[in-house]
Amino acid sequence: MADRSTAAVGVANESGEPPPTVQQDGATPDETTDQENPQDVRDEPQDEAAEQHKGTSKPPELHSGHKLARRYQLEECVTRLDGFSSWRAVDEKLRRAVGIHLLPADHARARQVLAAARSAALLGDPRFVQVLDAVEENDLVYVIHEWLPDAAALSDSLAAGPLEPHDAYQMVSQVSQAMAAAHREGLAHLRLSPGSVLRTGSGQYRIRGLAVTAALRGLKSERPQREDTEAIGALLYASLTRRWPYEEDAYGLTGLPKAVGLVAPDQVRAGVHRGLSEIAMRALVNEGATASREESPCTTPEELARAVAGLPRIKPPEPDISPYQRTTYQQGPYRAAPATPRPAPAPPAPPPALPGRTGKVLKWAVSALLIAALGLGSWQLADTLMGREEQNKEDTGTSQRAGQDPSTAAPGTPLAISSASEFSPLDAPIAADKVALAVDGKADTSWITSNYKGQSNFGNLPNRIQGSGIIVDLGSRRKVTGIDLTMWVPGQTVEVLAAAPDASQPTALAAFPQRFAPAAKAGSTVQVTAGQPVETRYVLIHITDLPPETGGGFRGGITEIEVLGNS
């Protein structure tokens, strides 16, 4: 079997991750170079690898700003090695971030890479990072693929500790089903690793590098199904134990002690789900480690997927909900909800009745006093509540616009909006021609999304996993103090972000690192304030979840955007 202990993508990882000093799109340092895992080349001897590079021409000199096919503008080189280079780029036609692998057209593996990329693109399975284009042009071969800046690699998750049983179950279930579908179409990965499995914000696992990584690395196998199955078993083993199931350390994980052999996950760490432990061992049987176990081994992704599906349901962990986490979105930048006024104390019980006429007189006198006291208390309570309401109105008129200290900050004035565009980094815009309606100053016009079926996070579609929204261009750097929004419908989950001061036409979510307000359900209006003015040119109104629509499905939108700042 080739590369059982590591699966470093090297210069050609499938989502264009950056060097070890920068984490992008779930990239991990283990995937950028073979030097960190020398055992990675056990099945590709150095003399053979050197032979494959003979006659390879020097790659063309490329730089940031270079444009391919009059469409893809290179922004940052994230890897360069052995004639390959990988870039983060912008598709200017669709205004979205993409990744690009580049190599000379006369490279020894150029034909293989083109064929693998085109085969992977034809699969079109959303569980894989999609190949968008594969082109030979001007003595270059380049492969365009999705760029997922908000996805985290499994290696990053394992750095924080083992996965919960439910998360580990979702990972092995989704990955095994995806690889089973790929093998039915004759496609293999041969490089599955914790760095090649990504988890999106919606909880979907996606695999990068299908076929392409093996072609870039010159890998072939006589038993691809068994190799991919064992690799999935290693991923599950690592997810349950935070240990790599071989003697070598890899991906920031410690290997098993030498001369001990492969020990079941539930014997390595307490609390491991026994059914998942058994599944991992059945997948790792490819090396004969579990031949003595009662259960039959899984030697193909299809068999593994069926075994996982046969497990009893594993419930997700209970959410940790604290009563002290209640906030209100429309009271400035997430101020605590105002305390409810205490009710007036109950009046004391009347004294026992006295006999005779004196008792009746006293009874009526006490009753009159009680009625008067209740009336006075009610009037005082009402006066207090009215006073508090007036104070809240004053606070709303200042603190929402000026931050936490109304006495020292200016409210800001509306800033001119130069232009607006739809935030749609992974696909064509939903309604690009309607964006101007959200900044036209009219309350009866709106930018509105499509109706999405199934789930509120834009139907949980791969091309909408980053949501949508509107990017506002102020024309130049301005000091923004707040944003006032009128939403098309309440119940949308919204966050407000700002691009870096020196940003130019940002389209990717990662290009908006400054946060005005975290994601939360919004009402009909949203008023957000910055504690300190934020210097930026671009503001993103980011919608990540939609409310249900009458008649079924989910839909949202924005009616009006007003940006406030210091003129």
N, C-alpha and C positions, 0 to 999 in steps of 0.2 A: 504494500500500500504506500502511496506517495504522500509525504507530509502529514502524518497522523498527529504529530505533536504540536505543530504550529501551522498557521495558514496565513502568513503575512502577505498582504497584497503587494507590498513593495511600492514601486513607483506607480502602480496602476490600480489603486483601490477604487472601487466602483462609484464612490460619491465624492471623489475629489477632496479627501481630507488634507489638512495642512500639516506642516512639520510638527514634531513633538511639542514645540513651545506654544502651538496654537491648536485648540480643540474646535473643530468645525465638522458639522454633519456627522457626529458620532465618531470622529477619527480618534485613533489611539496611536501612541508612539510605536507600538509593536508592529504596526502595519506599514511603516514608511521605509524600512530598510531591512535587509537580510542580516546585516551585521549583528543586530541585537539577538538573533536566534540562529546561530550557525548551523544547528541541526536541521534547519529548514531546507537545506539543499542536499540532504542525504541521498535523494533519488535523482539529483541532477549534478553529476560530478563536475568539478571546476573545469577540467579540460574540455568536457562537452559543452558547458556553458560558454567557455571562451571561443570554441569553434563556431558556435551559433552567432557570435558577435563579429566574426571576421567578415570584412567586406562591408560592414555597416557604415554608411556615410554619416558625417557630422550633421546633426539636426540643424535646420535653419535657425538663425538668430531671431527669437521672438521676444517680445517685451510687452509690458502692460500698455494697453491702448491699441495693440495690433488687432485688426479685424479680419475674421475668417468668413468667407462666403458673403461678404458685405452685410453680415448679420450678427455674428458672434464676436463681441468685443472682449478680449482677454483683460482680466483685472488683476489677478494674482497667481503667480506660479507657486503651487503648493508642494510639488515634488519634481525632481529632475535627477534621473539616474539611468545609466546604461542605454542611452539613446531615447528613452521615453521622457515625457514631461506631462504633468497633470496640472490643469488650471481651473481656477474659479473664473467664470465669465458671465456675461449678460447677453441674453437673446434680445436684441433691440427691437425685433419685430413683435415679439409677444411680451416684452418687458418683464422678463422673469430671469432669475439666476439659474445657471446651468453649470455642469462640470464637463470638462473636455480632456480626453486623453489624446496626446499627439505623438506620432513617431514618423520617421522618414518613410517614404513610399518604398524605398529599396531595402528596408530593414528585413532581416531574415524571417520575422514573424508577422510582417504587415498583412500578407494574404490571410493568414489564420485569424488575425484580429478582426479584419473586415468581415470574414465569413461568420465568426462567432458573434460579433455584434449584431449583424443582420438577422441571424437566427434568434438571438435573444429578443430582439425588437419584435419579431413576428409572434412570439409567445404572448405578449401583451397582458401578462398576469399582474394585477396590481399589488401582489404580495412581493414583487421584486422591484428594486430600483430600476426604473425604465430606461432603456436605451432609446433615445429620441431620434438619432440620426447617425449614420456611418458613411463617411465620404472620403474619396481620394481626390485631391485637388492640389495643383501646384507643387508636386513632389512631396506632398504630405498626406498622411492618413490620419484622420481624426474621428473620434467617437464622442458624440454628444450624449450626455445622460442627465438624469434628474439631479438636482442639488437640494438636499434636505437639511437646512440649517437647524431646524428645531428637533431633529431626531437624535436620540442618544444611543451609542453603541452598547451592546451587552457588556463589553469590557468595562465601560464606564460605570454601569450599574453594579457590576460585581466588585468594583473597587470600594464600594460602600458596604458590601456585605452580601451574603447569599440572598437569593430571591425568596419571597413568600411562596408557599406551595401553589397558590392559585396563579401567580405570575409565571412560575416555572412551568406549570401545566399549559398556560396559554402560549408560552414560547415554543415548547416542544410540539404542541398540537399544530400551531400555525406554520412553523418551519417544516415539519414533516409533511404536512399536506401540500405546501407549496412545492417542495422538492419532488414529491410524488407526481404532481402535475407536470413539472419540468421534465422528469425522466420519461413520462409518457410521450413527450414530444421529442425525445432523443437528446435532451440537453442535460449536462451535468455541471456541477460547480467545481469540485475537487479542491477547494480552498476555503470551506466553511470554517469560520473561527469566531470567537467573541467579538472581533472587530468588524466582521462582515454581516452581523445581524443587528439591525437597528430597531429601536422602539420609538414610535411616533407619540405625539402628545395625546392622541386618541386611544392609545393602548394597542395599536396594530403593529405587528412585527413585520419588517421588510428586509429582504436579503439583497445585498449588493454584490456584483461581480459574477453573476451567472454566466458561464461560458467564457466571458471576456477575460476574466482574470487568469483562467487556465491558459488561454491563448497567448496572453501577454507574457506569461511565465514559461510558455513552451511545455506545458504539462499534458500528459496523456495517461490513460489508465485502461487496463484490461477488465477491471471490475468497478466501474464508476458508481454503480448503485450501492455496492457494499461500502465503498470509501465514504460516500456522502452520508450513508446511514450511520456509520461509526462516528463520523464527525458530529452529527446531531446528538448522538449519545454522549460524546464528550462535552458538548455544550450543556446538555441537561445535567450531567455529573457536576460540572463547574457551577452551574446555577444553584444546585442543591447544597454543595459543600464549600464552595469558594476554593476548591483545589483542582489542579489540572490532573486528569486521570492517567498520567504517565510520569516517568521519573524526572523528565526535564521540566524546569520552570518555564512558563510561557504566559504572555499577556498579563503580566503582573500577578500571576497566580503561582503558588508554590506547588511543585509536583509531589507525587507520592514518594515515600521513603524507598530507597533502593532495596532490592532483594525481597520486598514484601509482597509484590504482586498487586493486582487490582482488587481493592477492597470495596465492598458495596457502600454506597453513599450513606445508608442508615447506620453503618458501623463506623463511619468516619466522623459524623457529627450527630449530636443528639437532636431529636425533634424532626428529623427528615421524614417526609411523607413516604411510607413504605411502598405504596404502589408506584410512585415515580422513581423510587430507588430501583425497583425491579425493572422498570422500563429502561432505565439507563444501562443496566447490566445486560439486558437482552440486546440492546443496540451495540454495545461494546463487545459482544461475543465474536465479532469479526476476527479478533486476534485469538480466539479460543479461551478467553479468560473466564467465561461462564458456562462452558460446555457441560459442567456437571449439575447445573441448576435444573430444576424441574421444568420451568417454562422453556418453550422453544425459542431460539434466537430470532431476532429481526434482522434480516439481511438486505432489505430494500426499504426505501422511504414509505412505500405503500403499506408494507407489513407493519412498520413502526406506527404509521398514522392510525391503522386499525387497532393496534394494541393500546394506543393512547385513548382512542375513542371508547374503548371498552372499560376504562377505569370508572369507578363511581364518581359522581359529581363532586368536584372540589370547590367549596364555597369561598368567595373572596373574603378578606378580612373585614371586620366591622369598621366603619369609618369612625375616626376619633373626633367627635363633635363636642366642643366645649361651650357651655352657656356664656362664657366670657368673650366669645368671638363675634358676637353680633355687631354689625356695623351698618351704616346707612350710606348708600352711594351718593346721594344728592346733598349731603351736608358737608360740602367741601371735600378735602382729600381724606376721606374715610375717618370721620370723627365718630366717636362712640354714639350709639343711639341715646337720645335724651331720656333721662329717668322719668318714669311715670309718677305724677304727684301722689303723695300719700293721701288716702281718704281721711276725712275728718273723724276724730275719735268718736265712738258711740257715746251718747249721753248716759250719765249714771242712772241706775235703776231708781224709780221713785220709792220713797219710804213707805212702810206699811200703812194701810188706811187706819185713821183714828175714828173711834166711835162718836156718834152724835153729830150735832150741828157744827161744832168746832172742827170736827174731822172733815166735814164736807167743805167748809170754808178753806181749810188748809189744803185740801185736795185740789180745789180750783186754783188756788194761788200758786201752788207748785206747778200745776199744769201750764198756767200762763207763763211762768218763768221759763219752763222748759221750751215752750213754743218760741218765746222771744230769743232764748239762747240759740236754738236751732236756726232761726232766721238770721241772727247775727253771724253765726258760724258759716252759713251758706253764702251770705253776702261777702264775707271775708275771703272764703275759698274762691268764689267767682272772681273777686277783684285780683287775687293772687294769680289765678290762671290767666286772666286777661293781660295782666302785667307781664307775665312770662311769655305769652304769645307775642306781645309787642316787642319784647326783647329779642325773641327768636327771629322776628322779621328783620330787626336791625342787624342781628348777627348774619342772617342770610344775605343781606344786601352788602355786607362788607367782607366777611371772612371767606365766603365762597369765591370772591374775586381777588382777595388779597392775601390769602394764606392763613397762618395760625394766629397772627397778631394784627388785628384790624387797626390798631392805633398807630402802627408804624409803617404799614405798607400801602402803596397806592393801588386802586382797583384795576388800573389798566384801561386802555381804550381799544376798540375793535381795529384789527390790523387788516390791511388790504390783502386779498388773496389773489395771487398772480394766476394760478391754475390749479386744477385738481385732476387726479387720475385714480383709477380703480386699483386697489391692492389685490393682485391675483398672480402670485409668483409661480404657481405650478401649472397654470393652464391659461387659455384665452380668457379675457375678462367676461364677467357675467352680463353687464349692461354698461359698457364703456360710454355709449352715447348719452346715458342718463346721468352721468356723474355731475355735470354742471348744474343739475337741478338741486343739488345739495348745497350749493354755494351761491345761489341766485338771490338770496334774501327773501324768498317767497315761501309762505307757510303751506301753500297748497300744491307744491311740487316736491317730488322725492326721488332719490335713487333707491331702487328696490331690487332685492335679490330674486333669483328663481325660487320655485317651490321645490323643496327637497323631501323625498320620501324616506321613511324608515327611521332615521335618527336625526336628532336636532343639530348635530355638529356637521351641517351641510351634507347630510346623508351618509356620513362616514366615507365619502368618496376619496380615493387616493389623491386625486388632483385638487381636492379642496380641504386637505387635512390641516392647512394653515389658515383656514377661514377666508374672510374677505374684508372689505372695508374701503376707505377712501384715504388717499395720500394728498395732503394739502401743501401746495408750494407757495410760500410767502414772497418769492421773487428774489430775496436776499436774506442774509442772516438777520434775525430779529430777536429781541429779548421777549420771550413769550411768558406771560404770567397766568394764563388760564384759557380754558376752552369751554364754550357753551354749545350744547348739542340739543337738537330736537330730533327725537327718534321717530321713525315712521310708525312703530308699534312698540309698546312696552314689553319687557321680558327678555330682551336680547342681552347676551353676555358681551360686554364691551371693555376694552382697555385702550388707553390713550398713550401713545409713544411718540418720541421725537428722535430724529436722526442726529448724528454727530454734526457739530458745527461746520465741518469741512466736507460733508457728504455732497455728492453730485448725482442727482437723479437716482436715488436709492429705490430698489425694488424688492430686495430680500428682507425677510423679517429680522435677520441679524443686523441689518443696517440701521435699525432703530433701537439703540441701546439705552436711551434716556426714557424713563418711565414717569409720566404724569400721574397715572392712576392704574392700579392693578385690575385684572379682569374681575368683573362682578356684574350681576344682573342690574340692568338699568330700567328706570321708569320711562315715562314719556319724554322727560327732559333730563339732561345730565349737565351738571356744572362742576368743573374740575379746576382746582387752583394749584399753582406751584408755590411751595414755601419760599423759594427763591426764583427769580427769573431764569428761564432756561434759554440758552442761546442756540438757535437752530433755524434752519430754513424750511425744513419739512416736518410736518406733523401727520402721524398715522392714526386714524380712528379705526381700530382693529376689532372686528366682530368675529367671535369664535363659536357662538352658539345661538341658535335661532328659536323663537317661540313658536308654538303650534298655531296653525292657521285653520280657520273654520273650513270644514270640508276635507280636512286631512293634510298631512305634510307640514313643513316648517318653512317659514319665510320671514325675512327682516328687511331693514333698510334705514336710511338716514334722510330726514327731511331738510335739516339746515345745520350748517357748521359755522360757528363764529369763533375766531381766534383773537384773544386779548393779549395786549402787550404794552410796553412802555414806548411811546413814540419818541 
